[in-house]
Each structure stands twice: as C-alpha cells, then as structure tokens.
Amino acid sequence: MKKVLKTVYDKIPLKREVFSIVKKFAAPSERTYRHLHFRGNIKVKIDDSHSFKIRHYGYEVENSIFWAGLTNGWEKVSLSIWIKLARSADVVFDIGANTGVYSLIAKSLNPQAQVYAFEPVKRVFEKLEFNNQLNGYDINCFERAASDSDGTAIIYDTADEHTYSVTIGKNLNAPDVPVKSVNIETVRLDTLVENLRIPKIDLIKLDVETYEPEVIEGLGRYLEEFKPTMLVEVLNDDVGRRIESLVNGKGYVYLNLDEEMGTIKPVRHISKSDDYNYLICSEEVAKLVMN
C-alpha cells in the first residue's frame, strides 16, 4: 500500500510550482515538509548576491534545503560555517560530495576558486556532474574515493535509487538489506596534489562514514604544509581519537558542532560529535566562526 501511495503521489503534476507558492506564505514544519517532495530543478539562495541551482530528486537533503533554506534545516550549523569560510577559500576539497551541495556553495561564493569534488558511487556521481553542468561551473568532479592508498577498493552498495551512506570496506546497511560489492577507484590526496600541481588546500569537507582518518592520512606531508581548515564528520569515539592523533601538534583547535541544538563548542579532544561534525581549524579561524 505504501508503494502504491508513493507511486500515485509521484505522478501528481506541478508539485514544485504549488509548493513554491505555499512556501512564500507559510512554511510548514519539518514533520510536514519531509513528506512534501518533488522532482525538478530548484534555485537555492545563499545570500542577497549569491545563489545556485540544484536538481531535486525527491531526497531528504534537497527537500530540506527547498523548504527550510541552507541555514535552517539539514546541517544548518555546518552550512553556516561553510558559507562563512568558503567566501575566501581559493582551493576547496569536497570529499564525499554526494550531489554536491558544499561544492556548489563554494563555487557560487567564489567563482575563481578551484573546487575538487569526490564521489565514488556512479549513480550519485552522475547527479553531482549534472548539478555542476546545470550551473555552468568548472568544479573538478572525480568518480573516486579519497583514501590512504592509490588503487581500488570495495564498497557495499544497495539497489536504491540514491544513497548517502557507503564507505570503503564496510557494509553499513542492516543485515536484512541486500547489498552488492562494487569495485571503485581510490586516490591519496597527496598524489592528487602532486599530479595536478595544486598549490594549497584552504578548506576541506570530509564526510565518508568513518573513513575520515584514512583520508586525512592520505594528505601525507601536505596536512602540515597546507594546514587546511577541515569540516569533518565524526560518528564515533574511535574515529575521533584516530583523527586527533593525525592532527595533534599541528596548530589545530577543535570545535564540536551540534546540528540539533545549533551550538558550536570548543573542546580539547575529538570524540564522537554531538551531532555529526567537527570543525578542525586554526585559532584564528575558530575566532572568526565563533563571532
């Protein structure tokens, strides 16, 4: 019955147009708008001078952005920080880019920036590329996973139309969910820096479902040389400890971000995030973010 209702709902015409009018007069609650989705291109406002377009496929992230805006719904704290920092970032890495929200923001705010987006799942990568082309941007899109080695690896994927959660070498799905193993290409970030002669990295978003330490390790000597500001997902204490062991002593401070409460909390050590992400940055950047 659920599938039948979904099929019927999907076939209702002009949802985007109707919802756009509704939104102008009375924005529904998150509990309500999560069910009010549609497919089609939407314009996303960053501020009075900057915006971008993105394809809404009926998924959670784009739906939240459509109804609540960039800084009032999904990852609102992280996105607010990203908007602040991306304005002056000349070289940006979006690792685990999915459909490219963070990359699109960075390119919209700073058209001259070099933006590198990594997404290893083919059908998701194709959506990332589409959004890049939709805006006429020159984001460098890689159908690869950033890693601590160059070569290939295995991810475990489902038959779902879209996915937000895959990682190298681990099946993140429930035991009763059918999956298939898929070979993907991997690259160390220091290899990419050297091959493409990238002069620096200012800003990194890193969301790879517990594989974050391996990606940071793949920066090699450029972690200390470039000292990029990093927005990093930390889903458990072990990931936090491993990340801290890599960045400790390199001039970083740690801000624990709570998307649910809307708070930014300086901490001495990295453990499981209060709600998804940390900002790992210099004291100067921390002061900018906290003000």
Stockholm file with secondary structure:
# STOCKHOLM 1.0

chainA/1-291         MKKVLKTVYDKIPLKREVFSIVKKFAAPSERTYRHLHFRGNIKVKIDDSHSFKIRHYGYEVENSIFWAGLTNGWEKVSLSIWIKLARSADVVFDIGANTGVYSLIAKSLNPQAQVYAFEPVKRVFEKLEFNNQLNGYDINCFERAASDSDGTAIIYDTADEHTYSVTIGKNLNAPDVPVKSVNIETVRLDTLVENLRIPKIDLIKLDVETYEPEVIEGLGRYLEEFKPTMLVEVLNDDVGRRIESLVNGKGYVYLNLDEEMGTIKPVRHISKSDDYNYLICSEEVAKLVMN
#=GR chainA/1-291 SS CHHHHHHHHHTCTTHHHHHHHHHHHCCCCHHHHTTCCCCEEEEEESSSSCEEEEEECSCHHHHHHHHHCTTSSTTHHHHHHHHHHHTTCSEEEEESCTTCHHHHHHHHHCTTSEEEEECCSHHHHHHHHHHHHHTTCCCEEESSEEESSSEEEEEEECSSSCCSCCBBTBCCSCTTSCCEEEEEEEEEHHHHHHHHTCCCCCEEEECSTTCHHHHHHTTTTHHHHHCCEEEEECCSHHHHHHHHHHHTTSSCEEEEEETTTTEEEEESSCCSCSBSEEEEECHHHHHHHHC
#=GC SS_cons         CHHHHHHHHHTCTTHHHHHHHHHHHCCCCHHHHTTCCCCEEEEEESSSSCEEEEEECSCHHHHHHHHHCTTSSTTHHHHHHHHHHHTTCSEEEEESCTTCHHHHHHHHHCTTSEEEEECCSHHHHHHHHHHHHHTTCCCEEESSEEESSSEEEEEEECSSSCCSCCBBTBCCSCTTSCCEEEEEEEEEHHHHHHHHTCCCCCEEEECSTTCHHHHHHTTTTHHHHHCCEEEEECCSHHHHHHHHHHHTTSSCEEEEEETTTTEEEEESSCCSCSBSEEEEECHHHHHHHHC
//
